[in-house]
Amino acid sequence: MSGNDWAELAGVIGIFILVTTVLTVAIWQLAVSWRAKAALSREDTYRELAERAVRSQEETQRQLVELREKVTGLERILKDVE
């Protein structure tokens, strides 16, 4: 093989390594991006679940206050009847 053949072979190997590296980095970045989107989606789902739980607790607390007021009123009526 002549010096020119070696230079062509080195060029082909270099281009192959460059293309392989670029593809590897691109695939890696796509995977990282996909994982970040999945994590963000899970966080949104958990946030919605937490907000629904808080609303449910607030509604339950409101109902308990109303029930306490009604029971207090009934107790007064029963004491007055006695």
PDB file with SEQRES, HELIX, SHEET and CRYST1 records, atoms N, CA, C and O in Angstrom:
SEQRES   1 A   82  MET SER GLY ASN ASP TRP ALA GLU LEU ALA GLY VAL ILE          
SEQRES   2 A   82  GLY ILE PHE ILE LEU VAL THR THR VAL LEU THR VAL ALA          
SEQRES   3 A   82  ILE TRP GLN LEU ALA VAL SER TRP ARG ALA LYS ALA ALA          
SEQRES   4 A   82  LEU SER ARG GLU ASP THR TYR ARG GLU LEU ALA GLU ARG          
SEQRES   5 A   82  ALA VAL ARG SER GLN GLU GLU THR GLN ARG GLN LEU VAL          
SEQRES   6 A   82  GLU LEU ARG GLU LYS VAL THR GLY LEU GLU ARG ILE LEU          
SEQRES   7 A   82  LYS ASP VAL GLU                                              
HELIX    1 AA1 GLY A    3  VAL A   81  1                                  79    
CRYST1    1.000    1.000    1.000  90.00  90.00  90.00 P 1           1          
ATOM      1  N   MET A   1       0.849  -1.172   0.000  1.00  0.00           N  
ATOM      2  CA  MET A   1       0.000   0.000   0.000  1.00  0.00           C  
ATOM      3  C   MET A   1       0.900   1.243   0.000  1.00  0.00           C  
ATOM      4  O   MET A   1       1.931   1.315   0.668  1.00  0.00           O  
ATOM      5  N   SER A   2       0.448   2.191  -0.778  1.00  0.00           N  
ATOM      6  CA  SER A   2       1.221   3.426  -0.869  1.00  0.00           C  
ATOM      7  C   SER A   2       0.800   4.387   0.231  1.00  0.00           C  
ATOM      8  O   SER A   2      -0.166   4.127   0.948  1.00  0.00           O  
ATOM      9  N   GLY A   3       1.511   5.482   0.366  1.00  0.00           N  
ATOM     10  CA  GLY A   3       1.205   6.490   1.368  1.00  0.00           C  
ATOM     11  C   GLY A   3      -0.155   7.096   1.152  1.00  0.00           C  
ATOM     12  O   GLY A   3      -0.838   7.453   2.112  1.00  0.00           O  
ATOM     13  N   ASN A   4      -0.561   7.218  -0.099  1.00  0.00           N  
ATOM     14  CA  ASN A   4      -1.870   7.781  -0.426  1.00  0.00           C  
ATOM     15  C   ASN A   4      -2.995   6.858   0.044  1.00  0.00           C  
ATOM     16  O   ASN A   4      -4.025   7.322   0.533  1.00  0.00           O  
ATOM     17  N   ASP A   5      -2.787   5.550  -0.108  1.00  0.00           N  
ATOM     18  CA  ASP A   5      -3.794   4.578   0.341  1.00  0.00           C  
ATOM     19  C   ASP A   5      -3.971   4.648   1.859  1.00  0.00           C  
ATOM     20  O   ASP A   5      -5.090   4.580   2.368  1.00  0.00           O  
ATOM     21  N   TRP A   6      -2.845   4.786   2.575  1.00  0.00           N  
ATOM     22  CA  TRP A   6      -2.915   4.896   4.021  1.00  0.00           C  
ATOM     23  C   TRP A   6      -3.653   6.159   4.444  1.00  0.00           C  
ATOM     24  O   TRP A   6      -4.413   6.135   5.412  1.00  0.00           O  
ATOM     25  N   ALA A   7      -3.443   7.236   3.747  1.00  0.00           N  
ATOM     26  CA  ALA A   7      -4.121   8.495   4.070  1.00  0.00           C  
ATOM     27  C   ALA A   7      -5.624   8.362   3.840  1.00  0.00           C  
ATOM     28  O   ALA A   7      -6.426   8.853   4.634  1.00  0.00           O  
ATOM     29  N   GLU A   8      -6.001   7.691   2.743  1.00  0.00           N  
ATOM     30  CA  GLU A   8      -7.431   7.474   2.474  1.00  0.00           C  
ATOM     31  C   GLU A   8      -8.053   6.584   3.537  1.00  0.00           C  
ATOM     32  O   GLU A   8      -9.165   6.846   3.996  1.00  0.00           O  
ATOM     33  N   LEU A   9      -7.340   5.532   3.932  1.00  0.00           N  
ATOM     34  CA  LEU A   9      -7.842   4.629   4.971  1.00  0.00           C  
ATOM     35  C   LEU A   9      -8.001   5.372   6.292  1.00  0.00           C  
ATOM     36  O   LEU A   9      -9.007   5.197   6.979  1.00  0.00           O  
ATOM     37  N   ALA A  10      -7.027   6.198   6.658  1.00  0.00           N  
ATOM     38  CA  ALA A  10      -7.114   6.982   7.891  1.00  0.00           C  
ATOM     39  C   ALA A  10      -8.286   7.952   7.813  1.00  0.00           C  
ATOM     40  O   ALA A  10      -8.987   8.158   8.803  1.00  0.00           O  
ATOM     41  N   GLY A  11      -8.505   8.552   6.637  1.00  0.00           N  
ATOM     42  CA  GLY A  11      -9.633   9.471   6.461  1.00  0.00           C  
ATOM     43  C   GLY A  11     -10.960   8.759   6.632  1.00  0.00           C  
ATOM     44  O   GLY A  11     -11.861   9.271   7.296  1.00  0.00           O  
ATOM     45  N   VAL A  12     -11.087   7.583   6.038  1.00  0.00           N  
ATOM     46  CA  VAL A  12     -12.335   6.811   6.152  1.00  0.00           C  
ATOM     47  C   VAL A  12     -12.569   6.405   7.602  1.00  0.00           C  
ATOM     48  O   VAL A  12     -13.688   6.512   8.103  1.00  0.00           O  
ATOM     49  N   ILE A  13     -11.525   5.941   8.276  1.00  0.00           N  
ATOM     50  CA  ILE A  13     -11.675   5.557   9.686  1.00  0.00           C  
ATOM     51  C   ILE A  13     -12.038   6.779  10.523  1.00  0.00           C  
ATOM     52  O   ILE A  13     -12.886   6.690  11.411  1.00  0.00           O  
ATOM     53  N   GLY A  14     -11.416   7.898  10.254  1.00  0.00           N  
ATOM     54  CA  GLY A  14     -11.725   9.123  10.992  1.00  0.00           C  
ATOM     55  C   GLY A  14     -13.160   9.564  10.788  1.00  0.00           C  
ATOM     56  O   GLY A  14     -13.832   9.948  11.746  1.00  0.00           O  
ATOM     57  N   ILE A  15     -13.638   9.515   9.560  1.00  0.00           N  
ATOM     58  CA  ILE A  15     -15.031   9.894   9.271  1.00  0.00           C  
ATOM     59  C   ILE A  15     -15.986   8.916   9.944  1.00  0.00           C  
ATOM     60  O   ILE A  15     -17.015   9.319  10.487  1.00  0.00           O  
ATOM     61  N   PHE A  16     -15.641   7.623   9.906  1.00  0.00           N  
ATOM     62  CA  PHE A  16     -16.481   6.622  10.562  1.00  0.00           C  
ATOM     63  C   PHE A  16     -16.577   6.903  12.067  1.00  0.00           C  
ATOM     64  O   PHE A  16     -17.662   6.851  12.646  1.00  0.00           O  
ATOM     65  N   ILE A  17     -15.446   7.198  12.684  1.00  0.00           N  
ATOM     66  CA  ILE A  17     -15.437   7.502  14.120  1.00  0.00           C  
ATOM     67  C   ILE A  17     -16.239   8.768  14.394  1.00  0.00           C  
ATOM     68  O   ILE A  17     -16.996   8.822  15.363  1.00  0.00           O  
ATOM     69  N   LEU A  18     -16.081   9.782  13.553  1.00  0.00           N  
ATOM     70  CA  LEU A  18     -16.820  11.036  13.728  1.00  0.00           C  
ATOM     71  C   LEU A  18     -18.326  10.807  13.624  1.00  0.00           C  
ATOM     72  O   LEU A  18     -19.085  11.290  14.465  1.00  0.00           O  
ATOM     73  N   VAL A  19     -18.761  10.081  12.607  1.00  0.00           N  
ATOM     74  CA  VAL A  19     -20.195   9.806  12.419  1.00  0.00           C  
ATOM     75  C   VAL A  19     -20.730   8.985  13.590  1.00  0.00           C  
ATOM     76  O   VAL A  19     -21.820   9.253  14.097  1.00  0.00           O  
ATOM     77  N   THR A  20     -19.969   7.998  14.012  1.00  0.00           N  
ATOM     78  CA  THR A  20     -20.396   7.172  15.142  1.00  0.00           C  
ATOM     79  C   THR A  20     -20.533   8.017  16.409  1.00  0.00           C  
ATOM     80  O   THR A  20     -21.501   7.870  17.155  1.00  0.00           O  
ATOM     81  N   THR A  21     -19.575   8.892  16.650  1.00  0.00           N  
ATOM     82  CA  THR A  21     -19.620   9.755  17.824  1.00  0.00           C  
ATOM     83  C   THR A  21     -20.814  10.698  17.772  1.00  0.00           C  
ATOM     84  O   THR A  21     -21.517  10.865  18.768  1.00  0.00           O  
ATOM     85  N   VAL A  22     -21.045  11.312  16.619  1.00  0.00           N  
ATOM     86  CA  VAL A  22     -22.168  12.236  16.471  1.00  0.00           C  
ATOM     87  C   VAL A  22     -23.495  11.511  16.681  1.00  0.00           C  
ATOM     88  O   VAL A  22     -24.377  12.022  17.371  1.00  0.00           O  
ATOM     89  N   LEU A  23     -23.640  10.336  16.098  1.00  0.00           N  
ATOM     90  CA  LEU A  23     -24.877   9.567  16.277  1.00  0.00           C  
ATOM     91  C   LEU A  23     -25.064   9.152  17.733  1.00  0.00           C  
ATOM     92  O   LEU A  23     -26.177   9.204  18.256  1.00  0.00           O  
ATOM     93  N   THR A  24     -23.996   8.746  18.379  1.00  0.00           N  
ATOM     94  CA  THR A  24     -24.089   8.338  19.783  1.00  0.00           C  
ATOM     95  C   THR A  24     -24.524   9.509  20.657  1.00  0.00           C  
ATOM     96  O   THR A  24     -25.401   9.356  21.508  1.00  0.00           O  
ATOM     97  N   VAL A  25     -23.924  10.662  20.456  1.00  0.00           N  
ATOM     98  CA  VAL A  25     -24.284  11.840  21.249  1.00  0.00           C  
ATOM     99  C   VAL A  25     -25.723  12.252  20.967  1.00  0.00           C  
ATOM    100  O   VAL A  25     -26.452  12.616  21.890  1.00  0.00           O  
ATOM    101  N   ALA A  26     -26.142  12.200  19.705  1.00  0.00           N  
ATOM    102  CA  ALA A  26     -27.514  12.585  19.347  1.00  0.00           C  
ATOM    103  C   ALA A  26     -28.521  11.640  19.997  1.00  0.00           C  
ATOM    104  O   ALA A  26     -29.530  12.085  20.542  1.00  0.00           O  
ATOM    105  N   ILE A  27     -28.249  10.338  19.940  1.00  0.00           N  
ATOM    106  CA  ILE A  27     -29.159   9.365  20.558  1.00  0.00           C  
ATOM    107  C   ILE A  27     -29.179   9.555  22.068  1.00  0.00           C  
ATOM    108  O   ILE A  27     -30.238   9.477  22.692  1.00  0.00           O  
ATOM    109  N   TRP A  28     -28.022   9.802  22.652  1.00  0.00           N  
ATOM    110  CA  TRP A  28     -27.944  10.031  24.100  1.00  0.00           C  
ATOM    111  C   TRP A  28     -28.779  11.249  24.495  1.00  0.00           C  
ATOM    112  O   TRP A  28     -29.525  11.192  25.473  1.00  0.00           O  
ATOM    113  N   GLN A  29     -28.664  12.333  23.760  1.00  0.00           N  
ATOM    114  CA  GLN A  29     -29.416  13.549  24.072  1.00  0.00           C  
ATOM    115  C   GLN A  29     -30.915  13.334  23.896  1.00  0.00           C  
ATOM    116  O   GLN A  29     -31.710  13.848  24.684  1.00  0.00           O  
ATOM    117  N   LEU A  30     -31.306  12.587  22.880  1.00  0.00           N  
ATOM    118  CA  LEU A  30     -32.729  12.273  22.705  1.00  0.00           C  
ATOM    119  C   LEU A  30     -33.256  11.465  23.893  1.00  0.00           C  
ATOM    120  O   LEU A  30     -34.366  11.699  24.370  1.00  0.00           O  
ATOM    121  N   ALA A  31     -32.455  10.520  24.358  1.00  0.00           N  
ATOM    122  CA  ALA A  31     -32.879   9.710  25.500  1.00  0.00           C  
ATOM    123  C   ALA A  31     -33.004  10.567  26.754  1.00  0.00           C  
ATOM    124  O   ALA A  31     -33.962  10.420  27.514  1.00  0.00           O  
ATOM    125  N   VAL A  32     -32.050  11.451  26.973  1.00  0.00           N  
ATOM    126  CA  VAL A  32     -32.111  12.337  28.142  1.00  0.00           C  
ATOM    127  C   VAL A  32     -33.337  13.237  28.059  1.00  0.00           C  
ATOM    128  O   VAL A  32     -34.031  13.449  29.054  1.00  0.00           O  
ATOM    129  N   SER A  33     -33.594  13.757  26.882  1.00  0.00           N  
ATOM    130  CA  SER A  33     -34.758  14.618  26.680  1.00  0.00           C  
ATOM    131  C   SER A  33     -36.051  13.844  26.931  1.00  0.00           C  
ATOM    132  O   SER A  33     -36.971  14.364  27.563  1.00  0.00           O  
ATOM    133  N   TRP A  34     -36.126  12.629  26.449  1.00  0.00           N  
ATOM    134  CA  TRP A  34     -37.322  11.798  26.637  1.00  0.00           C  
ATOM    135  C   TRP A  34     -37.547  11.516  28.122  1.00  0.00           C  
ATOM    136  O   TRP A  34     -38.677  11.579  28.606  1.00  0.00           O  
ATOM    137  N   ARG A  35     -36.454  11.200  28.849  1.00  0.00           N  
ATOM    138  CA  ARG A  35     -36.586  10.934  30.281  1.00  0.00           C  
ATOM    139  C   ARG A  35     -37.039  12.180  31.037  1.00  0.00           C  
ATOM    140  O   ARG A  35     -37.827  12.089  31.978  1.00  0.00           O  
ATOM    141  N   ALA A  36     -36.542  13.337  30.625  1.00  0.00           N  
ATOM    142  CA  ALA A  36     -36.946  14.585  31.295  1.00  0.00           C  
ATOM    143  C   ALA A  36     -38.422  14.857  31.065  1.00  0.00           C  
ATOM    144  O   ALA A  36     -39.126  15.274  31.985  1.00  0.00           O  
ATOM    145  N   LYS A  37     -38.899  14.626  29.847  1.00  0.00           N  
ATOM    146  CA  LYS A  37     -40.323  14.833  29.559  1.00  0.00           C  
ATOM    147  C   LYS A  37     -41.179  13.863  30.365  1.00  0.00           C  
ATOM    148  O   LYS A  37     -42.236  14.240  30.872  1.00  0.00           O  
ATOM    149  N   ALA A  38     -40.729  12.622  30.484  1.00  0.00           N  
ATOM    150  CA  ALA A  38     -41.479  11.625  31.260  1.00  0.00           C  
ATOM    151  C   ALA A  38     -41.527  12.028  32.731  1.00  0.00           C  
ATOM    152  O   ALA A  38     -42.570  11.905  33.373  1.00  0.00           O  
ATOM    153  N   ALA A  39     -40.418  12.503  33.263  1.00  0.00           N  
ATOM    154  CA  ALA A  39     -40.386  12.936  34.665  1.00  0.00           C  
ATOM    155  C   ALA A  39     -41.303  14.130  34.881  1.00  0.00           C  
ATOM    156  O   ALA A  39     -42.004  14.202  35.890  1.00  0.00           O  
ATOM    157  N   LEU A  40     -41.303  15.059  33.948  1.00  0.00           N  
ATOM    158  CA  LEU A  40     -42.171  16.231  34.052  1.00  0.00           C  
ATOM    159  C   LEU A  40     -43.641  15.819  34.010  1.00  0.00           C  
ATOM    160  O   LEU A  40     -44.468  16.367  34.740  1.00  0.00           O  
ATOM    161  N   SER A  41     -43.954  14.867  33.167  1.00  0.00           N  
ATOM    162  CA  SER A  41     -45.330  14.374  33.084  1.00  0.00           C  
ATOM    163  C   SER A  41     -45.749  13.727  34.404  1.00  0.00           C  
ATOM    164  O   SER A  41     -46.861  13.950  34.882  1.00  0.00           O  
ATOM    165  N   ARG A  42     -44.858  12.926  34.989  1.00  0.00           N  
ATOM    166  CA  ARG A  42     -45.176  12.306  36.286  1.00  0.00           C  
ATOM    167  C   ARG A  42     -45.366  13.371  37.361  1.00  0.00           C  
ATOM    168  O   ARG A  42     -46.281  13.275  38.180  1.00  0.00           O  
ATOM    169  N   GLU A  43     -44.513  14.372  37.361  1.00  0.00           N  
ATOM    170  CA  GLU A  43     -44.646  15.441  38.353  1.00  0.00           C  
ATOM    171  C   GLU A  43     -45.974  16.171  38.204  1.00  0.00           C  
ATOM    172  O   GLU A  43     -46.612  16.507  39.201  1.00  0.00           O  
ATOM    173  N   ASP A  44     -46.390  16.415  36.975  1.00  0.00           N  
ATOM    174  CA  ASP A  44     -47.688  17.069  36.753  1.00  0.00           C  
ATOM    175  C   ASP A  44     -48.826  16.201  37.269  1.00  0.00           C  
ATOM    176  O   ASP A  44     -49.771  16.700  37.880  1.00  0.00           O  
ATOM    177  N   THR A  45     -48.729  14.906  37.020  1.00  0.00           N  
ATOM    178  CA  THR A  45     -49.762  13.986  37.491  1.00  0.00           C  
ATOM    179  C   THR A  45     -49.827  13.984  39.019  1.00  0.00           C  
ATOM    180  O   THR A  45     -50.912  14.033  39.597  1.00  0.00           O  
ATOM    181  N   TYR A  46     -48.661  13.927  39.672  1.00  0.00           N  
ATOM    182  CA  TYR A  46     -48.635  13.948  41.139  1.00  0.00           C  
ATOM    183  C   TYR A  46     -49.159  15.274  41.675  1.00  0.00           C  
ATOM    184  O   TYR A  46     -49.847  15.298  42.695  1.00  0.00           O  
ATOM    185  N   ARG A  47     -48.844  16.370  41.004  1.00  0.00           N  
ATOM    186  CA  ARG A  47     -49.315  17.684  41.443  1.00  0.00           C  
ATOM    187  C   ARG A  47     -50.848  17.736  41.369  1.00  0.00           C  
ATOM    188  O   ARG A  47     -51.501  18.220  42.293  1.00  0.00           O  
ATOM    189  N   GLU A  48     -51.410  17.238  40.273  1.00  0.00           N  
ATOM    190  CA  GLU A  48     -52.871  17.215  40.139  1.00  0.00           C  
ATOM    191  C   GLU A  48     -53.498  16.343  41.223  1.00  0.00           C  
ATOM    192  O   GLU A  48     -54.527  16.700  41.798  1.00  0.00           O  
ATOM    193  N   LEU A  49     -52.879  15.209  41.497  1.00  0.00           N  
ATOM    194  CA  LEU A  49     -53.392  14.320  42.539  1.00  0.00           C  
ATOM    195  C   LEU A  49     -53.353  15.004  43.900  1.00  0.00           C  
ATOM    196  O   LEU A  49     -54.304  14.905  44.676  1.00  0.00           O  
ATOM    197  N   ALA A  50     -52.263  15.692  44.188  1.00  0.00           N  
ATOM    198  CA  ALA A  50     -52.144  16.403  45.469  1.00  0.00           C  
ATOM    199  C   ALA A  50     -53.182  17.522  45.568  1.00  0.00           C  
ATOM    200  O   ALA A  50     -53.775  17.726  46.627  1.00  0.00           O  
ATOM    201  N   GLU A  51     -53.401  18.241  44.474  1.00  0.00           N  
ATOM    202  CA  GLU A  51     -54.405  19.318  44.493  1.00  0.00           C  
ATOM    203  C   GLU A  51     -55.800  18.755  44.727  1.00  0.00           C  
ATOM    204  O   GLU A  51     -56.590  19.335  45.472  1.00  0.00           O  
ATOM    205  N   ARG A  52     -56.105  17.620  44.090  1.00  0.00           N  
ATOM    206  CA  ARG A  52     -57.419  16.999  44.323  1.00  0.00           C  
ATOM    207  C   ARG A  52     -57.550  16.544  45.771  1.00  0.00           C  
ATOM    208  O   ARG A  52     -58.621  16.676  46.363  1.00  0.00           O  
ATOM    209  N   ALA A  53     -56.483  16.012  46.345  1.00  0.00           N  
ATOM    210  CA  ALA A  53     -56.536  15.564  47.737  1.00  0.00           C  
ATOM    211  C   ALA A  53     -56.768  16.753  48.673  1.00  0.00           C  
ATOM    212  O   ALA A  53     -57.536  16.650  49.630  1.00  0.00           O  
ATOM    213  N   VAL A  54     -56.114  17.867  48.400  1.00  0.00           N  
ATOM    214  CA  VAL A  54     -56.297  19.055  49.228  1.00  0.00           C  
ATOM    215  C   VAL A  54     -57.732  19.560  49.116  1.00  0.00           C  
ATOM    216  O   VAL A  54     -58.353  19.896  50.124  1.00  0.00           O  
ATOM    217  N   ARG A  55     -58.262  19.617  47.893  1.00  0.00           N  
ATOM    218  CA  ARG A  55     -59.654  20.061  47.724  1.00  0.00           C  
ATOM    219  C   ARG A  55     -60.610  19.136  48.457  1.00  0.00           C  
ATOM    220  O   ARG A  55     -61.567  19.598  49.079  1.00  0.00           O  
ATOM    221  N   SER A  56     -60.362  17.840  48.391  1.00  0.00           N  
ATOM    222  CA  SER A  56     -61.216  16.881  49.082  1.00  0.00           C  
ATOM    223  C   SER A  56     -61.148  17.077  50.591  1.00  0.00           C  
ATOM    224  O   SER A  56     -62.177  17.026  51.264  1.00  0.00           O  
ATOM    225  N   GLN A  57     -59.960  17.299  51.129  1.00  0.00           N  
ATOM    226  CA  GLN A  57     -59.820  17.531  52.563  1.00  0.00           C  
ATOM    227  C   GLN A  57     -60.514  18.821  52.981  1.00  0.00           C  
ATOM    228  O   GLN A  57     -61.150  18.870  54.034  1.00  0.00           O  
ATOM    229  N   GLU A  58     -60.397  19.855  52.171  1.00  0.00           N  
ATOM    230  CA  GLU A  58     -61.067  21.116  52.492  1.00  0.00           C  
ATOM    231  C   GLU A  58     -62.578  20.946  52.481  1.00  0.00           C  
ATOM    232  O   GLU A  58     -63.266  21.494  53.342  1.00  0.00           O  
ATOM    233  N   GLU A  59     -63.104  20.196  51.520  1.00  0.00           N  
ATOM    234  CA  GLU A  59     -64.549  19.946  51.446  1.00  0.00           C  
ATOM    235  C   GLU A  59     -65.003  19.137  52.666  1.00  0.00           C  
ATOM    236  O   GLU A  59     -66.046  19.423  53.254  1.00  0.00           O  
ATOM    237  N   THR A  60     -64.220  18.136  53.037  1.00  0.00           N  
ATOM    238  CA  THR A  60     -64.558  17.330  54.210  1.00  0.00           C  
ATOM    239  C   THR A  60     -64.545  18.186  55.476  1.00  0.00           C  
ATOM    240  O   THR A  60     -65.416  18.047  56.334  1.00  0.00           O  
ATOM    241  N   GLN A  61     -63.564  19.060  55.587  1.00  0.00           N  
ATOM    242  CA  GLN A  61     -63.497  19.952  56.745  1.00  0.00           C  
ATOM    243  C   GLN A  61     -64.706  20.885  56.781  1.00  0.00           C  
ATOM    244  O   GLN A  61     -65.273  21.117  57.848  1.00  0.00           O  
ATOM    245  N   ARG A  62     -65.102  21.415  55.642  1.00  0.00           N  
ATOM    246  CA  ARG A  62     -66.274  22.290  55.577  1.00  0.00           C  
ATOM    247  C   ARG A  62     -67.525  21.528  56.015  1.00  0.00           C  
ATOM    248  O   ARG A  62     -68.347  22.058  56.764  1.00  0.00           O  
ATOM    249  N   GLN A  63     -67.669  20.294  55.553  1.00  0.00           N  
ATOM    250  CA  GLN A  63     -68.832  19.493  55.918  1.00  0.00           C  
ATOM    251  C   GLN A  63     -68.833  19.183  57.413  1.00  0.00           C  
ATOM    252  O   GLN A  63     -69.886  19.182  58.050  1.00  0.00           O  
ATOM    253  N   LEU A  64     -67.658  18.923  57.969  1.00  0.00           N  
ATOM    254  CA  LEU A  64     -67.578  18.652  59.407  1.00  0.00           C  
ATOM    255  C   LEU A  64     -67.967  19.877  60.224  1.00  0.00           C  
ATOM    256  O   LEU A  64     -68.629  19.745  61.254  1.00  0.00           O  
ATOM    257  N   VAL A  65     -67.570  21.058  59.786  1.00  0.00           N  
ATOM    258  CA  VAL A  65     -67.942  22.286  60.496  1.00  0.00           C  
ATOM    259  C   VAL A  65     -69.457  22.456  60.451  1.00  0.00           C  
ATOM    260  O   VAL A  65     -70.075  22.796  61.460  1.00  0.00           O  
ATOM    261  N   GLU A  66     -70.059  22.219  59.279  1.00  0.00           N  
ATOM    262  CA  GLU A  66     -71.518  22.332  59.161  1.00  0.00           C  
ATOM    263  C   GLU A  66     -72.200  21.321  60.069  1.00  0.00           C  
ATOM    264  O   GLU A  66     -73.179  21.646  60.741  1.00  0.00           O  
ATOM    265  N   LEU A  67     -71.688  20.100  60.091  1.00  0.00           N  
ATOM    266  CA  LEU A  67     -72.276  19.049  60.919  1.00  0.00           C  
ATOM    267  C   LEU A  67     -72.146  19.405  62.401  1.00  0.00           C  
ATOM    268  O   LEU A  67     -73.084  19.190  63.170  1.00  0.00           O  
ATOM    269  N   ARG A  68     -71.004  19.941  62.807  1.00  0.00           N  
ATOM    270  CA  ARG A  68     -70.800  20.343  64.197  1.00  0.00           C  
ATOM    271  C   ARG A  68     -71.802  21.420  64.593  1.00  0.00           C  
ATOM    272  O   ARG A  68     -72.357  21.390  65.691  1.00  0.00           O  
ATOM    273  N   GLU A  69     -72.029  22.370  63.692  1.00  0.00           N  
ATOM    274  CA  GLU A  69     -72.996  23.437  63.969  1.00  0.00           C  
ATOM    275  C   GLU A  69     -74.402  22.861  64.119  1.00  0.00           C  
ATOM    276  O   GLU A  69     -75.150  23.281  65.002  1.00  0.00           O  
ATOM    277  N   LYS A  70     -74.763  21.919  63.279  1.00  0.00           N  
ATOM    278  CA  LYS A  70     -76.091  21.307  63.369  1.00  0.00           C  
ATOM    279  C   LYS A  70     -76.246  20.525  64.674  1.00  0.00           C  
ATOM    280  O   LYS A  70     -77.285  20.595  65.331  1.00  0.00           O  
ATOM    281  N   VAL A  71     -75.201  19.778  65.039  1.00  0.00           N  
ATOM    282  CA  VAL A  71     -75.270  18.991  66.268  1.00  0.00           C  
ATOM    283  C   VAL A  71     -75.366  19.922  67.472  1.00  0.00           C  
ATOM    284  O   VAL A  71     -76.113  19.652  68.413  1.00  0.00           O  
ATOM    285  N   THR A  72     -74.614  21.011  67.442  1.00  0.00           N  
ATOM    286  CA  THR A  72     -74.686  21.982  68.539  1.00  0.00           C  
ATOM    287  C   THR A  72     -76.091  22.557  68.638  1.00  0.00           C  
ATOM    288  O   THR A  72     -76.622  22.719  69.737  1.00  0.00           O  
ATOM    289  N   GLY A  73     -76.690  22.864  67.506  1.00  0.00           N  
ATOM    290  CA  GLY A  73     -78.069  23.372  67.514  1.00  0.00           C  
ATOM    291  C   GLY A  73     -79.038  22.351  68.059  1.00  0.00           C  
ATOM    292  O   GLY A  73     -79.931  22.698  68.831  1.00  0.00           O  
ATOM    293  N   LEU A  74     -78.881  21.095  67.673  1.00  0.00           N  
ATOM    294  CA  LEU A  74     -79.753  20.034  68.188  1.00  0.00           C  
ATOM    295  C   LEU A  74     -79.580  19.866  69.694  1.00  0.00           C  
ATOM    296  O   LEU A  74     -80.558  19.653  70.410  1.00  0.00           O  
ATOM    297  N   GLU A  75     -78.349  19.958  70.177  1.00  0.00           N  
ATOM    298  CA  GLU A  75     -78.115  19.840  71.614  1.00  0.00           C  
ATOM    299  C   GLU A  75     -78.833  20.957  72.370  1.00  0.00           C  
ATOM    300  O   GLU A  75     -79.419  20.721  73.426  1.00  0.00           O  
ATOM    301  N   ARG A  76     -78.786  22.158  71.831  1.00  0.00           N  
ATOM    302  CA  ARG A  76     -79.484  23.282  72.490  1.00  0.00           C  
ATOM    303  C   ARG A  76     -80.987  23.029  72.519  1.00  0.00           C  
ATOM    304  O   ARG A  76     -81.645  23.263  73.533  1.00  0.00           O  
ATOM    305  N   ILE A  77     -81.520  22.552  71.407  1.00  0.00           N  
ATOM    306  CA  ILE A  77     -82.968  22.275  71.347  1.00  0.00           C  
ATOM    307  C   ILE A  77     -83.343  21.207  72.357  1.00  0.00           C  
ATOM    308  O   ILE A  77     -84.349  21.335  73.055  1.00  0.00           O  
ATOM    309  N   LEU A  78     -82.526  20.135  72.443  1.00  0.00           N  
ATOM    310  CA  LEU A  78     -82.815  19.064  73.378  1.00  0.00           C  
ATOM    311  C   LEU A  78     -82.729  19.546  74.835  1.00  0.00           C  
ATOM    312  O   LEU A  78     -83.525  19.127  75.675  1.00  0.00           O  
ATOM    313  N   LYS A  79     -81.775  20.413  75.126  1.00  0.00           N  
ATOM    314  CA  LYS A  79     -81.656  20.954  76.482  1.00  0.00           C  
ATOM    315  C   LYS A  79     -82.864  21.826  76.800  1.00  0.00           C  
ATOM    316  O   LYS A  79     -83.366  21.804  77.924  1.00  0.00           O  
ATOM    317  N   ASP A  80     -83.336  22.596  75.816  1.00  0.00           N  
ATOM    318  CA  ASP A  80     -84.500  23.449  76.042  1.00  0.00           C  
ATOM    319  C   ASP A  80     -85.741  22.604  76.265  1.00  0.00           C  
ATOM    320  O   ASP A  80     -86.608  22.985  77.051  1.00  0.00           O  
ATOM    321  N   VAL A  81     -85.847  21.472  75.597  1.00  0.00           N  
ATOM    322  CA  VAL A  81     -87.030  20.601  75.720  1.00  0.00           C  
ATOM    323  C   VAL A  81     -87.048  19.964  77.098  1.00  0.00           C  
ATOM    324  O   VAL A  81     -88.129  19.768  77.655  1.00  0.00           O  
ATOM    325  N   GLU A  82     -85.927  19.642  77.659  1.00  0.00           N  
ATOM    326  CA  GLU A  82     -85.890  18.992  78.966  1.00  0.00           C  
ATOM    327  C   GLU A  82     -86.367  19.930  79.968  1.00  0.00           C  
ATOM    328  O   GLU A  82     -86.423  19.595  81.151  1.00  0.00           O  
TER     329      GLU A  82                                                      
END                                                                             
